[in-house]
Amino acid sequence: MDRVNNTKIALVTGANKGIGFAIAQGLGAIGFTVAVGARDEARREEAVERLRAADIDAFGVVLDVTSDDSVTAAAATIERTAGRLDVLVNNAGISGRTDGGAQDPTTLDLDVMRTVLDTNVFGVMRVTNAMLPLLCRAGSPRIVNMSSNMGSLTVQTGPILAAYAPSKSMLNSVTAQYARRLADTNVIVNAGCPGYVATDFTGFNAPRTPEQGAAIAIQLATLPDDGPRGGFFDDEGVVPW
């Protein structure tokens, strides 16, 4: 337990693959103990084994961000294992179905919209609120919400995805609300954009590696105490809302 007490603890949701795994790996490489949050047991345990093989202190946490019970149990697991949380990276996200015009705004399938929001927005709030008591025990707690410039109303990049893109716009707004609420605390909250990364999310047809996509999350997770709050950033700096 001494090892844990002297080490910063990070929970990364959706950490079993892609950008989430790269974030866990990057934080572990700079000395964090990493809680690998994921639904799929086999993938979660495989990710933990891969991290441990790279000399990273990691443990798995059963976590379905759409389930109140799962999130409550995950917070209890982290409390039991580590006693506090220094960093929360809300990385778990889904793009949602696109077949049959499901994300064309003129033919939008509202069930797809609900499913995407349940993970990408409500899931973030569910996890954040469950973990806040643990974060408040840390000296320099950080919350990083993984967003996308597809959610930027200014940039309006990428294909038309009328469930996914608005979910990230709403996530950005939620991030700003948390930052306002926690302005007089030591909890720093920001949103990060990983860029267009080659993962199963993009059919592995994208120019950036998961490690490049993870860099902004690691940067925001390790901000100094006078770092920015309630912003939206990528590798280049501030992303316009």
Wavefront OBJ file of the C-alpha trace (Angstrom):
o trace
v 0.000 0.000 0.000
v 2.963 2.325 0.554
v 3.763 2.079 -3.130
v 0.246 3.210 -3.996
v 0.264 5.981 -1.393
v 3.409 7.477 -2.911
v 2.220 7.115 -6.500
v -0.353 9.105 -8.400
v -3.417 7.102 -9.427
v -5.150 7.583 -12.784
v -8.406 6.050 -14.003
v -8.787 5.893 -17.776
v -12.204 4.825 -19.074
v -12.324 2.772 -22.251
v -8.659 1.960 -21.665
v -8.518 -1.516 -23.144
v -7.668 -0.373 -26.705
v -6.916 2.515 -29.026
v -6.390 5.989 -27.612
v -7.504 4.896 -24.133
v -4.811 2.235 -23.941
v -2.214 4.694 -25.245
v -3.241 7.203 -22.546
v -2.916 4.516 -19.874
v 0.479 3.527 -21.262
v 1.665 7.144 -21.421
v 0.587 7.945 -17.859
v 2.080 4.692 -16.608
v 5.384 5.487 -18.303
v 5.692 8.696 -16.257
v 5.003 6.891 -12.994
v 1.250 6.743 -12.538
v -0.510 3.653 -11.240
v -3.207 3.136 -13.857
v -6.712 1.835 -13.292
v -7.841 0.342 -16.601
v -11.582 0.940 -16.875
v -13.359 -1.257 -19.423
v -16.515 -3.317 -19.862
v -15.040 -6.350 -21.604
v -13.332 -8.593 -19.054
v -10.985 -10.393 -21.455
v -9.846 -7.186 -23.174
v -9.472 -5.417 -19.839
v -7.270 -8.132 -18.374
v -5.233 -8.350 -21.579
v -4.622 -4.586 -21.430
v -3.522 -4.833 -17.795
v -1.104 -7.637 -18.680
v 0.342 -5.619 -21.574
v 0.871 -2.615 -19.294
v 2.496 -4.736 -16.589
v 4.780 -6.276 -19.208
v 5.964 -2.708 -19.885
v 6.753 -2.274 -16.148
v 3.640 -0.173 -15.545
v 1.699 -0.613 -12.316
v -1.855 -1.275 -13.512
v -5.044 -2.897 -12.299
v -8.371 -3.541 -13.981
v -11.655 -1.927 -13.023
v -14.981 -3.279 -14.278
v -16.608 -0.187 -15.756
v -19.665 0.293 -17.946
v -20.134 4.063 -18.055
v -23.828 3.646 -18.950
v -24.603 1.777 -15.717
v -25.078 3.524 -12.371
v -24.361 0.287 -10.504
v -21.175 -0.404 -12.480
v -19.856 3.120 -11.935
v -20.639 3.024 -8.204
v -18.862 -0.330 -7.902
v -15.865 1.022 -9.851
v -15.519 3.931 -7.423
v -15.608 1.444 -4.533
v -12.904 -0.666 -6.210
v -10.618 2.356 -6.615
v -11.262 3.470 -3.042
v -10.419 -0.008 -1.764
v -7.337 -0.379 -3.968
v -5.862 3.118 -3.861
v -7.845 5.263 -1.425
v -7.968 8.254 -3.738
v -7.778 9.304 -7.384
v -5.384 11.890 -8.834
v -6.472 11.833 -12.477
v -9.684 10.868 -14.269
v -9.549 10.587 -18.053
v -13.051 10.222 -19.487
v -12.042 8.523 -22.720
v -14.821 5.973 -23.290
v -16.908 6.998 -26.279
v -18.890 5.616 -29.187
v -19.593 6.944 -32.682
v -23.029 5.345 -33.018
v -24.669 3.579 -35.962
v -24.643 5.374 -39.303
v -26.510 2.928 -41.556
v -29.747 3.923 -43.255
v -29.272 7.635 -42.637
v -29.231 7.110 -38.856
v -26.958 10.168 -38.386
v -28.190 12.309 -41.254
v -29.907 15.176 -39.427
v -32.875 14.989 -41.805
v -33.458 11.288 -41.078
v -31.895 11.045 -37.622
v -32.629 7.917 -35.620
v -33.371 9.320 -32.168
v -32.535 5.974 -30.554
v -29.017 6.281 -31.989
v -28.804 9.799 -30.566
v -29.920 8.563 -27.137
v -27.386 5.713 -27.193
v -24.520 8.017 -28.161
v -25.438 10.618 -25.540
v -25.741 7.940 -22.852
v -22.075 7.022 -23.299
v -20.447 10.231 -24.540
v -22.196 12.726 -22.233
v -24.230 11.084 -19.476
v -21.516 8.454 -19.003
v -18.899 11.149 -18.454
v -21.080 12.892 -15.875
v -21.963 9.602 -14.164
v -18.294 8.630 -13.815
v -17.101 12.128 -12.889
v -19.646 12.529 -10.101
v -18.884 9.086 -8.694
v -15.133 9.767 -8.714
v -15.179 13.359 -7.427
v -15.020 12.393 -3.727
v -11.864 10.356 -4.489
v -10.411 13.155 -6.632
v -10.982 15.673 -3.855
v -8.617 13.639 -1.633
v -5.736 14.243 -4.066
v -3.310 17.149 -3.950
v -3.592 18.186 -7.609
v -6.593 16.400 -9.120
v -7.194 16.580 -12.870
v -10.172 15.611 -15.019
v -9.667 15.247 -18.777
v -12.678 14.781 -21.056
v -11.750 13.368 -24.446
v -13.702 15.380 -26.990
v -13.345 15.956 -30.740
v -13.022 18.952 -33.024
v -16.060 17.449 -34.763
v -17.921 18.956 -31.822
v -16.538 22.428 -32.551
v -19.285 24.716 -33.848
v -16.558 26.879 -35.384
v -14.417 24.262 -37.098
v -17.233 21.906 -38.202
v -14.769 19.291 -39.371
v -15.337 15.692 -40.454
v -18.384 13.982 -41.926
v -21.947 14.871 -40.964
v -22.700 12.761 -37.889
v -25.762 14.272 -36.259
v -25.532 12.161 -33.103
v -21.775 11.922 -32.551
v -20.749 15.517 -33.335
v -23.434 17.143 -31.126
v -22.520 14.717 -28.321
v -19.032 16.212 -28.337
v -20.431 19.764 -28.474
v -22.475 18.934 -25.391
v -19.450 17.321 -23.720
v -17.524 20.558 -24.256
v -20.336 22.522 -22.628
v -20.491 20.058 -19.732
v -16.716 20.446 -19.297
v -17.145 24.212 -19.001
v -19.921 23.753 -16.435
v -17.754 21.495 -14.267
v -14.863 23.960 -14.527
v -17.133 26.806 -13.362
v -18.513 24.746 -10.495
v -15.038 23.632 -9.374
v -13.338 26.994 -9.974
v -12.604 27.547 -6.280
v -11.229 24.034 -5.755
v -7.974 22.375 -6.773
v -9.795 20.152 -9.318
v -8.810 21.242 -12.839
v -11.132 20.142 -15.662
v -10.449 20.442 -19.405
v -11.433 18.852 -22.704
v -8.897 17.481 -25.183
v -9.056 16.603 -28.879
v -6.806 13.710 -29.964
v -7.051 14.492 -33.676
v -7.835 11.958 -36.394
v -6.291 8.765 -35.044
v -5.959 5.300 -36.591
v -8.085 3.063 -34.359
v -10.988 0.676 -34.923
v -13.128 3.788 -34.362
v -11.852 5.188 -37.704
v -11.354 1.856 -39.441
v -7.599 2.359 -38.885
v -7.754 4.807 -41.816
v -6.307 7.959 -40.254
v -2.917 9.686 -40.171
v -2.246 9.858 -36.424
v -1.118 7.055 -34.089
v -2.903 6.335 -30.800
v 0.234 7.598 -29.028
v -0.034 10.945 -30.860
v -3.722 11.104 -29.959
v -2.960 10.355 -26.318
v -0.424 13.175 -25.963
v -2.976 15.931 -25.280
v -4.660 13.842 -22.557
v -1.337 13.234 -20.827
v -0.516 16.933 -21.047
v -3.862 17.965 -19.529
v -3.616 15.230 -16.880
v -0.297 16.650 -15.658
v -1.030 20.386 -15.778
v 0.544 22.540 -13.076
v -1.719 23.938 -10.364
v -1.952 27.269 -12.212
v -2.845 25.556 -15.486
v -5.851 26.416 -17.651
v -9.361 25.439 -16.585
v -12.469 24.755 -18.621
v -10.695 24.889 -21.988
v -10.651 22.809 -25.164
v -7.193 21.909 -26.428
v -5.286 19.844 -28.974
v -1.600 19.538 -29.811
v -1.641 22.955 -31.481
v -3.196 24.741 -28.518
v -6.728 26.060 -27.998
v -9.492 24.575 -30.186
v -12.272 27.090 -30.940
v -15.654 26.250 -29.476
l 1 2 3 4 5 6 7 8 9 10 11 12 13 14 15 16 17 18 19 20 21 22 23 24 25 26 27 28 29 30 31 32 33 34 35 36 37 38 39 40 41 42 43 44 45 46 47 48 49 50 51 52 53 54 55 56 57 58 59 60 61 62 63 64 65 66 67 68 69 70 71 72 73 74 75 76 77 78 79 80 81 82 83 84 85 86 87 88 89 90 91 92 93 94 95 96 97 98 99 100 101 102 103 104 105 106 107 108 109 110 111 112 113 114 115 116 117 118 119 120 121 122 123 124 125 126 127 128 129 130 131 132 133 134 135 136 137 138 139 140 141 142 143 144 145 146 147 148 149 150 151 152 153 154 155 156 157 158 159 160 161 162 163 164 165 166 167 168 169 170 171 172 173 174 175 176 177 178 179 180 181 182 183 184 185 186 187 188 189 190 191 192 193 194 195 196 197 198 199 200 201 202 203 204 205 206 207 208 209 210 211 212 213 214 215 216 217 218 219 220 221 222 223 224 225 226 227 228 229 230 231 232 233 234 235 236 237 238 239 240 241
